Amino acid sequence: MKLVVAGTGYVGLVAGVCFAEKGHDVTCVDVDENKVKLMESGISPIYEDGLEELMQKNYAAGRLHYTTDYKSAYRNPDAIFIGVGTPEQPDGSANLSFIASVCRQIAENVEKDCLVVVKSTVPVGTNDRVEQFVQDFLVRKELHIEVASNPEFLAQGSAVHDTLHAARIIIGTESKEAEEKLRKIYEPFHLPIVSMNRRSAEMTKYACNDFLALKISYMNDIANLCELIGANIDDVARGMSYDERIGANFLKAGIGYGGSCFPKDTKALKFQAKKAGYQLRTVEAAVDVNREQKTKLFAKASGRMITFERLKVAVLGLAFKPGTDDLREAPSLDNVELLLEGGADIYAYDPAASENFKRKYPEGQHGRGTITYVTDIEKALSDANICFVFTEWKEIKDIQPIQFKKLMRIPLVYDGRNVYDLIKMKDAGVEYYSIGR
């Protein structure tokens, strides 16, 4: 089929590339001409495992195209997928302005019957409004334009795999015709398809993400209690994982979740519930626990140190999780801000996210502190007074405990991801603090 994808971020670009990989003719639309040229040269604008290879393969095969010419792109496709951002607003609601812009462009330029599919995460009921919005601005009123919901469930760092090997495809439609067209588009994926109405599909996305966020916050809450009563959260999680009703995933304690989905989606659903006159107390609790969890290690370290003034602080990991360069809601942001305010000289290492971090904190002086970016973990640790671990990259997990002892001036490590073995760190002579252990 001839497909168009609006937006080339994590949602749009990954979807477009994977559709092309499955044999569809795909055009990805973006407003940024430089970004389009970058993608045409085979370079991905986002750090995502396996994405560049598939971009290059399908572009060379003639199945994948990039353009800023939305007028031509929206003229005669079989379906248009919307994958633009819906950023969080100050009150927690979703900003739908990018969705609206694309919808108007579609309405003013489409010249044949078409299915418009919203992949972006949107508040429940948005697709109803999108369909009306398209009709309001539709130039050729005789055309049949229907809107469907097809939320994504990819995880950053494994987005390509999650799309090609998804546990299920959720489609929300209001007609058999729209459902059948979406089924045909996804037929080459050979994946289970769960069909429902649009509002249920929109709600399924929020319900899944918020449940996982709640699960993470629950484990962090239990971890905090474990510290106080002498239990080990790793052992507790291992014991819980054998219960099929609970499952083994999302039981790892740490310094909280981040990224583009969980923080935004928990706040958005909380906002929607409040607007509907209902209080989602479990979701609100997850948000509260996560907010406090992010700086738990800094609070511990502050109690141990008299001051951070002119101390060399090694920061290992900046991205909110390994496998991505995304910094949205990353715990490193909160902690680096506090360390700089305290006058620390930060030496930061991350194999993917340093360039993004530099945009917020350029190398050099920030208030009382400074930040320097290094490409070698040993440079970060050399003569450091204290080390914080914020992301469990393989390169960081592979550090041997004895290296902290040999390289650091004071072998003092605060690990927000429970990367290292307690006994091995103790045997190596490292003063080691983690979460719930």
Secondary structure, DSSP 4 states (H G I P E B T S, - for coil): -EEEEE--SHHHHHHHHHHHHTT-EEEEE-S-HHHHHHHHTT--SS--TTHHHHHHHHHHTTSEEEES-HHHHTTS-SEEEE----PBPTTS-B--HHHHHHHHHHHHH--S-EEEEE-S---TTHHHHHHHHHHHH-SSTTS-EEEEE------TTSHHHHHHT-S-EEEE-SSHHHHHHHHHHHGGG---EEEE-HHHHHHHHHHHHHHHHHHHHHHHHHHHHHHHHT--HHHHHHHHHT-TTT-STT---SS---SSSHHHHHHHHHHHHHHTT---HHHHHHHHHHHHHTTHHHHHHHHH-S--TT-EEEEE--SSSTT----TT-HHHHHHHHHHHTT-EEEEE-TTTHHHHHHHS-SEEETTEEEEEES-HHHHHTT-SEEEE----HHHHT--HHHHHHH-SS-EEEETT--S-HHHHHHTT-EEE-S--
